[in-house]
Amino acid sequence: MKTCRKCGKEKQQAEFRPNRRMRDGLSSWCAACHREATRRWRAEHRDEINEARRVVPRFVYDPLSRRTVPNPSPQPKSKVR
């Protein structure tokens, strides 16, 4: 048994995610608390996530020359992965 530092409930060790940095090898938050925190963070940062996922093609098809050419107006890459 282990107590979650987020919700304060005592739970089975199987309900905690692995974390090598912790002494017992398990995260201090239970998996349910991790999921809720991740959902909340993603909801708050949805625009940043979507912007980071947008792909700007390096090459585009030119119908006049019938081949791919470098994109004339690529946007700068985002720092977020």
mmCIF file of the N, C-alpha and C atoms, coordinates in Angstrom:
data_MODEL
# 
_entry.id   MODEL 
# 
loop_
_atom_site.group_PDB 
_atom_site.id 
_atom_site.type_symbol 
_atom_site.label_atom_id 
_atom_site.label_alt_id 
_atom_site.label_comp_id 
_atom_site.label_asym_id 
_atom_site.label_entity_id 
_atom_site.label_seq_id 
_atom_site.pdbx_PDB_ins_code 
_atom_site.Cartn_x 
_atom_site.Cartn_y 
_atom_site.Cartn_z 
_atom_site.occupancy 
_atom_site.B_iso_or_equiv 
_atom_site.pdbx_formal_charge 
_atom_site.auth_seq_id 
_atom_site.auth_comp_id 
_atom_site.auth_asym_id 
_atom_site.auth_atom_id 
_atom_site.pdbx_PDB_model_num 
ATOM 1   N N  . MET A 1 1  ? 0.841  -1.183 0.000   1.00 0.00 ? 1  MET A N  1 
ATOM 2   C CA . MET A 1 1  ? 0.000  0.000  0.000   1.00 0.00 ? 1  MET A CA 1 
ATOM 3   C C  . MET A 1 1  ? 0.889  1.251  0.000   1.00 0.00 ? 1  MET A C  1 
ATOM 4   N N  . LYS A 1 2  ? 0.388  2.277  -0.678  1.00 0.00 ? 2  LYS A N  1 
ATOM 5   C CA . LYS A 1 2  ? 1.114  3.532  -0.775  1.00 0.00 ? 2  LYS A CA 1 
ATOM 6   C C  . LYS A 1 2  ? 0.096  4.666  -0.798  1.00 0.00 ? 2  LYS A C  1 
ATOM 7   N N  . THR A 1 3  ? 0.456  5.809  -0.207  1.00 0.00 ? 3  THR A N  1 
ATOM 8   C CA . THR A 1 3  ? -0.437 6.955  -0.164  1.00 0.00 ? 3  THR A CA 1 
ATOM 9   C C  . THR A 1 3  ? -0.098 7.927  -1.280  1.00 0.00 ? 3  THR A C  1 
ATOM 10  N N  . CYS A 1 4  ? -1.114 8.333  -2.032  1.00 0.00 ? 4  CYS A N  1 
ATOM 11  C CA . CYS A 1 4  ? -0.942 9.304  -3.110  1.00 0.00 ? 4  CYS A CA 1 
ATOM 12  C C  . CYS A 1 4  ? -0.738 10.685 -2.508  1.00 0.00 ? 4  CYS A C  1 
ATOM 13  N N  . ARG A 1 5  ? 0.282  11.400 -2.970  1.00 0.00 ? 5  ARG A N  1 
ATOM 14  C CA . ARG A 1 5  ? 0.576  12.733 -2.443  1.00 0.00 ? 5  ARG A CA 1 
ATOM 15  C C  . ARG A 1 5  ? -0.396 13.782 -2.969  1.00 0.00 ? 5  ARG A C  1 
ATOM 16  N N  . LYS A 1 6  ? -1.118 13.471 -4.034  1.00 0.00 ? 6  LYS A N  1 
ATOM 17  C CA . LYS A 1 6  ? -2.055 14.422 -4.622  1.00 0.00 ? 6  LYS A CA 1 
ATOM 18  C C  . LYS A 1 6  ? -3.431 14.324 -3.964  1.00 0.00 ? 6  LYS A C  1 
ATOM 19  N N  . CYS A 1 7  ? -4.023 13.123 -3.961  1.00 0.00 ? 7  CYS A N  1 
ATOM 20  C CA . CYS A 1 7  ? -5.382 12.966 -3.427  1.00 0.00 ? 7  CYS A CA 1 
ATOM 21  C C  . CYS A 1 7  ? -5.399 12.518 -1.965  1.00 0.00 ? 7  CYS A C  1 
ATOM 22  N N  . GLY A 1 8  ? -4.276 11.996 -1.459  1.00 0.00 ? 8  GLY A N  1 
ATOM 23  C CA . GLY A 1 8  ? -4.180 11.600 -0.067  1.00 0.00 ? 8  GLY A CA 1 
ATOM 24  C C  . GLY A 1 8  ? -4.772 10.233 0.238   1.00 0.00 ? 8  GLY A C  1 
ATOM 25  N N  . LYS A 1 9  ? -5.221 9.507  -0.768  1.00 0.00 ? 9  LYS A N  1 
ATOM 26  C CA . LYS A 1 9  ? -5.824 8.191  -0.548  1.00 0.00 ? 9  LYS A CA 1 
ATOM 27  C C  . LYS A 1 9  ? -4.751 7.109  -0.566  1.00 0.00 ? 9  LYS A C  1 
ATOM 28  N N  . GLU A 1 10 ? -4.972 6.082  0.231   1.00 0.00 ? 10 GLU A N  1 
ATOM 29  C CA . GLU A 1 10 ? -4.051 4.957  0.266   1.00 0.00 ? 10 GLU A CA 1 
ATOM 30  C C  . GLU A 1 10 ? -4.502 3.944  -0.774  1.00 0.00 ? 10 GLU A C  1 
ATOM 31  N N  . LYS A 1 11 ? -3.571 3.567  -1.673  1.00 0.00 ? 11 LYS A N  1 
ATOM 32  C CA . LYS A 1 11 ? -3.914 2.693  -2.792  1.00 0.00 ? 11 LYS A CA 1 
ATOM 33  C C  . LYS A 1 11 ? -2.867 1.605  -2.949  1.00 0.00 ? 11 LYS A C  1 
ATOM 34  N N  . GLN A 1 12 ? -3.216 0.601  -3.757  1.00 0.00 ? 12 GLN A N  1 
ATOM 35  C CA . GLN A 1 12 ? -2.289 -0.479 -4.067  1.00 0.00 ? 12 GLN A CA 1 
ATOM 36  C C  . GLN A 1 12 ? -1.129 0.068  -4.893  1.00 0.00 ? 12 GLN A C  1 
ATOM 37  N N  . GLN A 1 13 ? 0.027  -0.567 -4.785  1.00 0.00 ? 13 GLN A N  1 
ATOM 38  C CA . GLN A 1 13 ? 1.195  -0.109 -5.534  1.00 0.00 ? 13 GLN A CA 1 
ATOM 39  C C  . GLN A 1 13 ? 0.989  -0.235 -7.039  1.00 0.00 ? 13 GLN A C  1 
ATOM 40  N N  . ALA A 1 14 ? 0.132  -1.139 -7.469  1.00 0.00 ? 14 ALA A N  1 
ATOM 41  C CA . ALA A 1 14 ? -0.129 -1.312 -8.898  1.00 0.00 ? 14 ALA A CA 1 
ATOM 42  C C  . ALA A 1 14 ? -0.831 -0.098 -9.488  1.00 0.00 ? 14 ALA A C  1 
ATOM 43  N N  . GLU A 1 15 ? -1.410 0.757  -8.666  1.00 0.00 ? 15 GLU A N  1 
ATOM 44  C CA . GLU A 1 15 ? -2.121 1.941  -9.145  1.00 0.00 ? 15 GLU A CA 1 
ATOM 45  C C  . GLU A 1 15 ? -1.210 3.150  -9.319  1.00 0.00 ? 15 GLU A C  1 
ATOM 46  N N  . PHE A 1 16 ? 0.101  2.964  -9.154  1.00 0.00 ? 16 PHE A N  1 
ATOM 47  C CA . PHE A 1 16 ? 1.071  4.042  -9.315  1.00 0.00 ? 16 PHE A CA 1 
ATOM 48  C C  . PHE A 1 16 ? 1.948  3.763  -10.525 1.00 0.00 ? 16 PHE A C  1 
ATOM 49  N N  . ARG A 1 17 ? 2.301  4.812  -11.239 1.00 0.00 ? 17 ARG A N  1 
ATOM 50  C CA . ARG A 1 17 ? 3.147  4.677  -12.411 1.00 0.00 ? 17 ARG A CA 1 
ATOM 51  C C  . ARG A 1 17 ? 4.602  4.495  -11.992 1.00 0.00 ? 17 ARG A C  1 
ATOM 52  N N  . PRO A 1 18 ? 5.390  3.809  -12.806 1.00 0.00 ? 18 PRO A N  1 
ATOM 53  C CA . PRO A 1 18 ? 6.810  3.663  -12.484 1.00 0.00 ? 18 PRO A CA 1 
ATOM 54  C C  . PRO A 1 18 ? 7.558  4.990  -12.625 1.00 0.00 ? 18 PRO A C  1 
ATOM 55  N N  . ASN A 1 19 ? 8.515  5.198  -11.742 1.00 0.00 ? 19 ASN A N  1 
ATOM 56  C CA . ASN A 1 19 ? 9.366  6.384  -11.785 1.00 0.00 ? 19 ASN A CA 1 
ATOM 57  C C  . ASN A 1 19 ? 10.710 6.003  -11.168 1.00 0.00 ? 19 ASN A C  1 
ATOM 58  N N  . ARG A 1 20 ? 11.726 5.884  -11.995 1.00 0.00 ? 20 ARG A N  1 
ATOM 59  C CA . ARG A 1 20 ? 13.038 5.433  -11.534 1.00 0.00 ? 20 ARG A CA 1 
ATOM 60  C C  . ARG A 1 20 ? 13.682 6.376  -10.525 1.00 0.00 ? 20 ARG A C  1 
ATOM 61  N N  . ARG A 1 21 ? 13.316 7.627  -10.565 1.00 0.00 ? 21 ARG A N  1 
ATOM 62  C CA . ARG A 1 21 ? 13.947 8.608  -9.678  1.00 0.00 ? 21 ARG A CA 1 
ATOM 63  C C  . ARG A 1 21 ? 13.478 8.480  -8.224  1.00 0.00 ? 21 ARG A C  1 
ATOM 64  N N  . MET A 1 22 ? 12.342 7.863  -8.028  1.00 0.00 ? 22 MET A N  1 
ATOM 65  C CA . MET A 1 22 ? 11.819 7.722  -6.672  1.00 0.00 ? 22 MET A CA 1 
ATOM 66  C C  . MET A 1 22 ? 12.480 6.524  -5.987  1.00 0.00 ? 22 MET A C  1 
ATOM 67  N N  . ARG A 1 23 ? 12.589 6.592  -4.692  1.00 0.00 ? 23 ARG A N  1 
ATOM 68  C CA . ARG A 1 23 ? 13.274 5.558  -3.931  1.00 0.00 ? 23 ARG A CA 1 
ATOM 69  C C  . ARG A 1 23 ? 12.609 4.186  -4.115  1.00 0.00 ? 23 ARG A C  1 
ATOM 70  N N  . ASP A 1 24 ? 11.276 4.158  -4.106  1.00 0.00 ? 24 ASP A N  1 
ATOM 71  C CA . ASP A 1 24 ? 10.569 2.882  -4.250  1.00 0.00 ? 24 ASP A CA 1 
ATOM 72  C C  . ASP A 1 24 ? 10.286 2.521  -5.710  1.00 0.00 ? 24 ASP A C  1 
ATOM 73  N N  . GLY A 1 25 ? 10.689 3.391  -6.659  1.00 0.00 ? 25 GLY A N  1 
ATOM 74  C CA . GLY A 1 25 ? 10.506 3.110  -8.066  1.00 0.00 ? 25 GLY A CA 1 
ATOM 75  C C  . GLY A 1 25 ? 9.126  3.451  -8.594  1.00 0.00 ? 25 GLY A C  1 
ATOM 76  N N  . LEU A 1 26 ? 8.301  4.118  -7.764  1.00 0.00 ? 26 LEU A N  1 
ATOM 77  C CA . LEU A 1 26 ? 6.945  4.475  -8.169  1.00 0.00 ? 26 LEU A CA 1 
ATOM 78  C C  . LEU A 1 26 ? 6.731  5.973  -8.020  1.00 0.00 ? 26 LEU A C  1 
ATOM 79  N N  . SER A 1 27 ? 5.848  6.520  -8.851  1.00 0.00 ? 27 SER A N  1 
ATOM 80  C CA . SER A 1 27 ? 5.522  7.937  -8.789  1.00 0.00 ? 27 SER A CA 1 
ATOM 81  C C  . SER A 1 27 ? 4.845  8.264  -7.463  1.00 0.00 ? 27 SER A C  1 
ATOM 82  N N  . SER A 1 28 ? 4.885  9.514  -7.060  1.00 0.00 ? 28 SER A N  1 
ATOM 83  C CA . SER A 1 28 ? 4.235  9.909  -5.810  1.00 0.00 ? 28 SER A CA 1 
ATOM 84  C C  . SER A 1 28 ? 2.742  10.171 -6.007  1.00 0.00 ? 28 SER A C  1 
ATOM 85  N N  . TRP A 1 29 ? 2.311  10.372 -7.246  1.00 0.00 ? 29 TRP A N  1 
ATOM 86  C CA . TRP A 1 29 ? 0.885  10.535 -7.562  1.00 0.00 ? 29 TRP A CA 1 
ATOM 87  C C  . TRP A 1 29 ? 0.371  9.229  -8.146  1.00 0.00 ? 29 TRP A C  1 
ATOM 88  N N  . CYS A 1 30 ? -0.868 8.895  -7.830  1.00 0.00 ? 30 CYS A N  1 
ATOM 89  C CA . CYS A 1 30 ? -1.470 7.691  -8.409  1.00 0.00 ? 30 CYS A CA 1 
ATOM 90  C C  . CYS A 1 30 ? -1.784 7.952  -9.891  1.00 0.00 ? 30 CYS A C  1 
ATOM 91  N N  . ALA A 1 31 ? -2.032 6.898  -10.646 1.00 0.00 ? 31 ALA A N  1 
ATOM 92  C CA . ALA A 1 31 ? -2.277 7.016  -12.076 1.00 0.00 ? 31 ALA A CA 1 
ATOM 93  C C  . ALA A 1 31 ? -3.524 7.854  -12.355 1.00 0.00 ? 31 ALA A C  1 
ATOM 94  N N  . ALA A 1 32 ? -4.545 7.741  -11.514 1.00 0.00 ? 32 ALA A N  1 
ATOM 95  C CA . ALA A 1 32 ? -5.773 8.518  -11.716 1.00 0.00 ? 32 ALA A CA 1 
ATOM 96  C C  . ALA A 1 32 ? -5.504 10.015 -11.575 1.00 0.00 ? 32 ALA A C  1 
ATOM 97  N N  . CYS A 1 33 ? -4.702 10.398 -10.604 1.00 0.00 ? 33 CYS A N  1 
ATOM 98  C CA . CYS A 1 33 ? -4.363 11.815 -10.419 1.00 0.00 ? 33 CYS A CA 1 
ATOM 99  C C  . CYS A 1 33 ? -3.505 12.315 -11.581 1.00 0.00 ? 33 CYS A C  1 
ATOM 100 N N  . HIS A 1 34 ? -2.589 11.473 -12.076 1.00 0.00 ? 34 HIS A N  1 
ATOM 101 C CA . HIS A 1 34 ? -1.782 11.843 -13.241 1.00 0.00 ? 34 HIS A CA 1 
ATOM 102 C C  . HIS A 1 34 ? -2.673 12.091 -14.450 1.00 0.00 ? 34 HIS A C  1 
ATOM 103 N N  . ARG A 1 35 ? -3.637 11.194 -14.688 1.00 0.00 ? 35 ARG A N  1 
ATOM 104 C CA . ARG A 1 35 ? -4.541 11.353 -15.825 1.00 0.00 ? 35 ARG A CA 1 
ATOM 105 C C  . ARG A 1 35 ? -5.321 12.650 -15.731 1.00 0.00 ? 35 ARG A C  1 
ATOM 106 N N  . GLU A 1 36 ? -5.862 12.934 -14.560 1.00 0.00 ? 36 GLU A N  1 
ATOM 107 C CA . GLU A 1 36 ? -6.655 14.157 -14.378 1.00 0.00 ? 36 GLU A CA 1 
ATOM 108 C C  . GLU A 1 36 ? -5.796 15.406 -14.585 1.00 0.00 ? 36 GLU A C  1 
ATOM 109 N N  . ALA A 1 37 ? -4.580 15.407 -14.053 1.00 0.00 ? 37 ALA A N  1 
ATOM 110 C CA . ALA A 1 37 ? -3.691 16.556 -14.222 1.00 0.00 ? 37 ALA A CA 1 
ATOM 111 C C  . ALA A 1 37 ? -3.309 16.733 -15.694 1.00 0.00 ? 37 ALA A C  1 
ATOM 112 N N  . THR A 1 38 ? -3.079 15.624 -16.402 1.00 0.00 ? 38 THR A N  1 
ATOM 113 C CA . THR A 1 38 ? -2.731 15.689 -17.817 1.00 0.00 ? 38 THR A CA 1 
ATOM 114 C C  . THR A 1 38 ? -3.905 16.219 -18.626 1.00 0.00 ? 38 THR A C  1 
ATOM 115 N N  . ARG A 1 39 ? -5.113 15.746 -18.350 1.00 0.00 ? 39 ARG A N  1 
ATOM 116 C CA . ARG A 1 39 ? -6.308 16.237 -19.058 1.00 0.00 ? 39 ARG A CA 1 
ATOM 117 C C  . ARG A 1 39 ? -6.499 17.731 -18.843 1.00 0.00 ? 39 ARG A C  1 
ATOM 118 N N  . ARG A 1 40 ? -6.327 18.171 -17.609 1.00 0.00 ? 40 ARG A N  1 
ATOM 119 C CA . ARG A 1 40 ? -6.494 19.591 -17.292 1.00 0.00 ? 40 ARG A CA 1 
ATOM 120 C C  . ARG A 1 40 ? -5.444 20.425 -18.022 1.00 0.00 ? 40 ARG A C  1 
ATOM 121 N N  . TRP A 1 41 ? -4.180 19.973 -18.011 1.00 0.00 ? 41 TRP A N  1 
ATOM 122 C CA . TRP A 1 41 ? -3.118 20.724 -18.667 1.00 0.00 ? 41 TRP A CA 1 
ATOM 123 C C  . TRP A 1 41 ? -3.364 20.799 -20.176 1.00 0.00 ? 41 TRP A C  1 
ATOM 124 N N  . ARG A 1 42 ? -3.756 19.675 -20.784 1.00 0.00 ? 42 ARG A N  1 
ATOM 125 C CA . ARG A 1 42 ? -4.004 19.672 -22.227 1.00 0.00 ? 42 ARG A CA 1 
ATOM 126 C C  . ARG A 1 42 ? -5.173 20.563 -22.604 1.00 0.00 ? 42 ARG A C  1 
ATOM 127 N N  . ALA A 1 43 ? -6.196 20.625 -21.768 1.00 0.00 ? 43 ALA A N  1 
ATOM 128 C CA . ALA A 1 43 ? -7.341 21.507 -22.037 1.00 0.00 ? 43 ALA A CA 1 
ATOM 129 C C  . ALA A 1 43 ? -6.915 22.972 -21.980 1.00 0.00 ? 43 ALA A C  1 
ATOM 130 N N  . GLU A 1 44 ? -6.041 23.313 -21.054 1.00 0.00 ? 44 GLU A N  1 
ATOM 131 C CA . GLU A 1 44 ? -5.577 24.693 -20.900 1.00 0.00 ? 44 GLU A CA 1 
ATOM 132 C C  . GLU A 1 44 ? -4.598 25.098 -22.006 1.00 0.00 ? 44 GLU A C  1 
ATOM 133 N N  . HIS A 1 45 ? -3.888 24.147 -22.579 1.00 0.00 ? 45 HIS A N  1 
ATOM 134 C CA . HIS A 1 45 ? -2.852 24.434 -23.573 1.00 0.00 ? 45 HIS A CA 1 
ATOM 135 C C  . HIS A 1 45 ? -3.186 23.870 -24.947 1.00 0.00 ? 45 HIS A C  1 
ATOM 136 N N  . ARG A 1 46 ? -4.458 23.707 -25.244 1.00 0.00 ? 46 ARG A N  1 
ATOM 137 C CA . ARG A 1 46 ? -4.891 23.095 -26.506 1.00 0.00 ? 46 ARG A CA 1 
ATOM 138 C C  . ARG A 1 46 ? -4.345 23.835 -27.728 1.00 0.00 ? 46 ARG A C  1 
ATOM 139 N N  . ASP A 1 47 ? -4.374 25.169 -27.699 1.00 0.00 ? 47 ASP A N  1 
ATOM 140 C CA . ASP A 1 47 ? -3.897 25.941 -28.851 1.00 0.00 ? 47 ASP A CA 1 
ATOM 141 C C  . ASP A 1 47 ? -2.403 25.721 -29.096 1.00 0.00 ? 47 ASP A C  1 
ATOM 142 N N  . GLU A 1 48 ? -1.619 25.689 -28.041 1.00 0.00 ? 48 GLU A N  1 
ATOM 143 C CA . GLU A 1 48 ? -0.180 25.463 -28.187 1.00 0.00 ? 48 GLU A CA 1 
ATOM 144 C C  . GLU A 1 48 ? 0.098  24.072 -28.752 1.00 0.00 ? 48 GLU A C  1 
ATOM 145 N N  . ILE A 1 49 ? -0.637 23.087 -28.284 1.00 0.00 ? 49 ILE A N  1 
ATOM 146 C CA . ILE A 1 49 ? -0.449 21.716 -28.757 1.00 0.00 ? 49 ILE A CA 1 
ATOM 147 C C  . ILE A 1 49 ? -0.795 21.620 -30.234 1.00 0.00 ? 49 ILE A C  1 
ATOM 148 N N  . ASN A 1 50 ? -1.925 22.201 -30.635 1.00 0.00 ? 50 ASN A N  1 
ATOM 149 C CA . ASN A 1 50 ? -2.333 22.160 -32.033 1.00 0.00 ? 50 ASN A CA 1 
ATOM 150 C C  . ASN A 1 50 ? -1.336 22.886 -32.927 1.00 0.00 ? 50 ASN A C  1 
ATOM 151 N N  . GLU A 1 51 ? -0.820 24.007 -32.471 1.00 0.00 ? 51 GLU A N  1 
ATOM 152 C CA . GLU A 1 51 ? 0.162  24.758 -33.261 1.00 0.00 ? 51 GLU A CA 1 
ATOM 153 C C  . GLU A 1 51 ? 1.434  23.934 -33.449 1.00 0.00 ? 51 GLU A C  1 
ATOM 154 N N  . ALA A 1 52 ? 1.856  23.252 -32.409 1.00 0.00 ? 52 ALA A N  1 
ATOM 155 C CA . ALA A 1 52 ? 3.072  22.446 -32.502 1.00 0.00 ? 52 ALA A CA 1 
ATOM 156 C C  . ALA A 1 52 ? 2.889  21.258 -33.439 1.00 0.00 ? 52 ALA A C  1 
ATOM 157 N N  . ARG A 1 53 ? 1.666  20.770 -33.573 1.00 0.00 ? 53 ARG A N  1 
ATOM 158 C CA . ARG A 1 53 ? 1.404  19.615 -34.433 1.00 0.00 ? 53 ARG A CA 1 
ATOM 159 C C  . ARG A 1 53 ? 1.241  19.992 -35.901 1.00 0.00 ? 53 ARG A C  1 
ATOM 160 N N  . ARG A 1 54 ? 1.036  21.252 -36.191 1.00 0.00 ? 54 ARG A N  1 
ATOM 161 C CA . ARG A 1 54 ? 0.895  21.666 -37.582 1.00 0.00 ? 54 ARG A CA 1 
ATOM 162 C C  . ARG A 1 54 ? 2.222  21.481 -38.303 1.00 0.00 ? 54 ARG A C  1 
ATOM 163 N N  . VAL A 1 55 ? 2.157  20.892 -39.450 1.00 0.00 ? 55 VAL A N  1 
ATOM 164 C CA . VAL A 1 55 ? 3.364  20.629 -40.232 1.00 0.00 ? 55 VAL A CA 1 
ATOM 165 C C  . VAL A 1 55 ? 3.384  21.572 -41.413 1.00 0.00 ? 55 VAL A C  1 
ATOM 166 N N  . VAL A 1 56 ? 4.479  22.253 -41.581 1.00 0.00 ? 56 VAL A N  1 
ATOM 167 C CA . VAL A 1 56 ? 4.670  23.124 -42.728 1.00 0.00 ? 56 VAL A CA 1 
ATOM 168 C C  . VAL A 1 56 ? 5.537  22.351 -43.710 1.00 0.00 ? 56 VAL A C  1 
ATOM 169 N N  . PRO A 1 57 ? 5.009  22.069 -44.896 1.00 0.00 ? 57 PRO A N  1 
ATOM 170 C CA . PRO A 1 57 ? 5.796  21.282 -45.850 1.00 0.00 ? 57 PRO A CA 1 
ATOM 171 C C  . PRO A 1 57 ? 7.026  22.042 -46.334 1.00 0.00 ? 57 PRO A C  1 
ATOM 172 N N  . ARG A 1 58 ? 8.138  21.352 -46.397 1.00 0.00 ? 58 ARG A N  1 
ATOM 173 C CA . ARG A 1 58 ? 9.360  21.974 -46.895 1.00 0.00 ? 58 ARG A CA 1 
ATOM 174 C C  . ARG A 1 58 ? 9.321  22.111 -48.401 1.00 0.00 ? 58 ARG A C  1 
ATOM 175 N N  . PHE A 1 59 ? 8.618  21.186 -49.057 1.00 0.00 ? 59 PHE A N  1 
ATOM 176 C CA . PHE A 1 59 ? 8.509  21.204 -50.507 1.00 0.00 ? 59 PHE A CA 1 
ATOM 177 C C  . PHE A 1 59 ? 7.038  21.147 -50.904 1.00 0.00 ? 59 PHE A C  1 
ATOM 178 N N  . VAL A 1 60 ? 6.694  21.823 -51.976 1.00 0.00 ? 60 VAL A N  1 
ATOM 179 C CA . VAL A 1 60 ? 5.329  21.821 -52.499 1.00 0.00 ? 60 VAL A CA 1 
ATOM 180 C C  . VAL A 1 60 ? 5.382  21.474 -53.982 1.00 0.00 ? 60 VAL A C  1 
ATOM 181 N N  . TYR A 1 61 ? 4.270  20.961 -54.473 1.00 0.00 ? 61 TYR A N  1 
ATOM 182 C CA . TYR A 1 61 ? 4.195  20.577 -55.878 1.00 0.00 ? 61 TYR A CA 1 
ATOM 183 C C  . TYR A 1 61 ? 3.888  21.802 -56.728 1.00 0.00 ? 61 TYR A C  1 
ATOM 184 N N  . ASP A 1 62 ? 4.687  22.010 -57.762 1.00 0.00 ? 62 ASP A N  1 
ATOM 185 C CA . ASP A 1 62 ? 4.484  23.113 -58.699 1.00 0.00 ? 62 ASP A CA 1 
ATOM 186 C C  . ASP A 1 62 ? 3.884  22.539 -59.974 1.00 0.00 ? 62 ASP A C  1 
ATOM 187 N N  . PRO A 1 63 ? 2.607  22.827 -60.262 1.00 0.00 ? 63 PRO A N  1 
ATOM 188 C CA . PRO A 1 63 ? 1.975  22.232 -61.444 1.00 0.00 ? 63 PRO A CA 1 
ATOM 189 C C  . PRO A 1 63 ? 2.576  22.716 -62.762 1.00 0.00 ? 63 PRO A C  1 
ATOM 190 N N  . LEU A 1 64 ? 3.150  23.900 -62.782 1.00 0.00 ? 64 LEU A N  1 
ATOM 191 C CA . LEU A 1 64 ? 3.740  24.407 -64.038 1.00 0.00 ? 64 LEU A CA 1 
ATOM 192 C C  . LEU A 1 64 ? 4.989  23.621 -64.432 1.00 0.00 ? 64 LEU A C  1 
ATOM 193 N N  . SER A 1 65 ? 5.842  23.372 -63.451 1.00 0.00 ? 65 SER A N  1 
ATOM 194 C CA . SER A 1 65 ? 7.068  22.635 -63.764 1.00 0.00 ? 65 SER A CA 1 
ATOM 195 C C  . SER A 1 65 ? 6.902  21.130 -63.544 1.00 0.00 ? 65 SER A C  1 
ATOM 196 N N  . ARG A 1 66 ? 5.765  20.734 -62.970 1.00 0.00 ? 66 ARG A N  1 
ATOM 197 C CA . ARG A 1 66 ? 5.462  19.325 -62.704 1.00 0.00 ? 66 ARG A CA 1 
ATOM 198 C C  . ARG A 1 66 ? 6.508  18.648 -61.829 1.00 0.00 ? 66 ARG A C  1 
ATOM 199 N N  . ARG A 1 67 ? 6.945  19.344 -60.818 1.00 0.00 ? 67 ARG A N  1 
ATOM 200 C CA . ARG A 1 67 ? 7.871  18.762 -59.848 1.00 0.00 ? 67 ARG A CA 1 
ATOM 201 C C  . ARG A 1 67 ? 7.741  19.488 -58.522 1.00 0.00 ? 67 ARG A C  1 
ATOM 202 N N  . THR A 1 68 ? 8.384  18.966 -57.505 1.00 0.00 ? 68 THR A N  1 
ATOM 203 C CA . THR A 1 68 ? 8.329  19.606 -56.197 1.00 0.00 ? 68 THR A CA 1 
ATOM 204 C C  . THR A 1 68 ? 9.428  20.652 -56.103 1.00 0.00 ? 68 THR A C  1 
ATOM 205 N N  . VAL A 1 69 ? 9.081  21.760 -55.495 1.00 0.00 ? 69 VAL A N  1 
ATOM 206 C CA . VAL A 1 69 ? 10.024 22.861 -55.320 1.00 0.00 ? 69 VAL A CA 1 
ATOM 207 C C  . VAL A 1 69 ? 10.001 23.279 -53.856 1.00 0.00 ? 69 VAL A C  1 
ATOM 208 N N  . PRO A 1 70 ? 11.044 23.946 -53.370 1.00 0.00 ? 70 PRO A N  1 
ATOM 209 C CA . PRO A 1 70 ? 11.023 24.413 -51.984 1.00 0.00 ? 70 PRO A CA 1 
ATOM 210 C C  . PRO A 1 70 ? 9.831  25.334 -51.731 1.00 0.00 ? 70 PRO A C  1 
ATOM 211 N N  . ASN A 1 71 ? 9.251  25.208 -50.555 1.00 0.00 ? 71 ASN A N  1 
ATOM 212 C CA . ASN A 1 71 ? 8.099  26.018 -50.180 1.00 0.00 ? 71 ASN A CA 1 
ATOM 213 C C  . ASN A 1 71 ? 8.515  27.493 -50.138 1.00 0.00 ? 71 ASN A C  1 
ATOM 214 N N  . PRO A 1 72 ? 7.837  28.354 -50.886 1.00 0.00 ? 72 PRO A N  1 
ATOM 215 C CA . PRO A 1 72 ? 8.247  29.765 -50.926 1.00 0.00 ? 72 PRO A CA 1 
ATOM 216 C C  . PRO A 1 72 ? 7.976  30.511 -49.631 1.00 0.00 ? 72 PRO A C  1 
ATOM 217 N N  . SER A 1 73 ? 7.052  30.047 -48.823 1.00 0.00 ? 73 SER A N  1 
ATOM 218 C CA . SER A 1 73 ? 6.735  30.785 -47.596 1.00 0.00 ? 73 SER A CA 1 
ATOM 219 C C  . SER A 1 73 ? 6.594  29.843 -46.393 1.00 0.00 ? 73 SER A C  1 
ATOM 220 N N  . PRO A 1 74 ? 7.686  29.156 -46.019 1.00 0.00 ? 74 PRO A N  1 
ATOM 221 C CA . PRO A 1 74 ? 7.583  28.292 -44.837 1.00 0.00 ? 74 PRO A CA 1 
ATOM 222 C C  . PRO A 1 74 ? 7.512  29.121 -43.561 1.00 0.00 ? 74 PRO A C  1 
ATOM 223 N N  . GLN A 1 75 ? 6.726  28.643 -42.626 1.00 0.00 ? 75 GLN A N  1 
ATOM 224 C CA . GLN A 1 75 ? 6.625  29.305 -41.330 1.00 0.00 ? 75 GLN A CA 1 
ATOM 225 C C  . GLN A 1 75 ? 7.763  28.811 -40.457 1.00 0.00 ? 75 GLN A C  1 
ATOM 226 N N  . PRO A 1 76 ? 8.202  29.617 -39.504 1.00 0.00 ? 76 PRO A N  1 
ATOM 227 C CA . PRO A 1 76 ? 9.266  29.144 -38.606 1.00 0.00 ? 76 PRO A CA 1 
ATOM 228 C C  . PRO A 1 76 ? 8.759  27.987 -37.766 1.00 0.00 ? 76 PRO A C  1 
ATOM 229 N N  . LYS A 1 77 ? 9.665  27.043 -37.482 1.00 0.00 ? 77 LYS A N  1 
ATOM 230 C CA . LYS A 1 77 ? 9.286  25.891 -36.692 1.00 0.00 ? 77 LYS A CA 1 
ATOM 231 C C  . LYS A 1 77 ? 9.038  26.295 -35.243 1.00 0.00 ? 77 LYS A C  1 
ATOM 232 N N  . SER A 1 78 ? 8.096  25.613 -34.624 1.00 0.00 ? 78 SER A N  1 
ATOM 233 C CA . SER A 1 78 ? 7.749  25.878 -33.238 1.00 0.00 ? 78 SER A CA 1 
ATOM 234 C C  . SER A 1 78 ? 8.811  25.259 -32.325 1.00 0.00 ? 78 SER A C  1 
ATOM 235 N N  . LYS A 1 79 ? 9.028  25.864 -31.169 1.00 0.00 ? 79 LYS A N  1 
ATOM 236 C CA . LYS A 1 79 ? 9.974  25.325 -30.212 1.00 0.00 ? 79 LYS A CA 1 
ATOM 237 C C  . LYS A 1 79 ? 9.364  24.168 -29.416 1.00 0.00 ? 79 LYS A C  1 
ATOM 238 N N  . VAL A 1 80 ? 8.038  24.100 -29.399 1.00 0.00 ? 80 VAL A N  1 
ATOM 239 C CA . VAL A 1 80 ? 7.350  23.034 -28.681 1.00 0.00 ? 80 VAL A CA 1 
ATOM 240 C C  . VAL A 1 80 ? 7.356  21.789 -29.540 1.00 0.00 ? 80 VAL A C  1 
ATOM 241 N N  . ARG A 1 81 ? 7.619  20.652 -28.969 1.00 0.00 ? 81 ARG A N  1 
ATOM 242 C CA . ARG A 1 81 ? 7.651  19.406 -29.744 1.00 0.00 ? 81 ARG A CA 1 
ATOM 243 C C  . ARG A 1 81 ? 6.284  18.889 -29.965 1.00 0.00 ? 81 ARG A C  1 
# 
